[in-house]
Structure formats: C-alpha cells, structure tokens
Amino acid sequence: SISRIFVYYNIRVDWKGQKNRVPSISES
C-alpha cells in the first residue's frame, strides 16, 4: 500500500509539478 502511494505521489508531482500528496492520493 505504501509503495503504491509513493508511486502515485511521485507521478502526480511530476505531472502537476506541485506538492499535493493528500489531494493526489484522494483523486487517485
């Protein structure tokens, strides 16, 4: 689970270019 969150977090940061880990995980 943690691994997936980190992967999604990294992808979201690269795509959006911002640090939105909480909204990213919720949106994912």
C-alpha positions as CSV (number, residue, x, y, z in Angstrom):
1,S,0.0,0.0,0.0
2,I,2.7,2.4,1.0
3,S,4.6,1.6,-2.2
4,R,1.6,2.4,-4.3
5,I,1.0,5.7,-2.6
6,F,4.7,6.7,-3.1
7,V,4.5,5.8,-6.8
8,Y,1.2,7.7,-7.3
9,Y,2.7,10.6,-5.3
10,N,5.8,10.7,-7.5
11,I,3.8,10.5,-10.7
12,R,1.3,13.2,-9.6
13,V,4.2,15.5,-8.5
14,D,5.9,15.1,-11.9
15,W,2.6,15.6,-13.8
16,K,1.3,18.5,-11.8
17,G,4.7,19.8,-10.8
18,Q,3.4,20.6,-7.3
19,K,3.4,19.0,-3.9
20,N,-0.2,17.8,-3.5
21,R,0.2,14.4,-2.0
22,V,-3.0,14.4,0.0
23,P,-5.3,15.6,-2.9
24,S,-3.3,13.4,-5.3
25,I,-4.0,10.2,-3.3
26,S,-7.6,11.2,-2.8
27,E,-8.0,11.9,-6.5
28,S,-6.3,8.7,-7.5
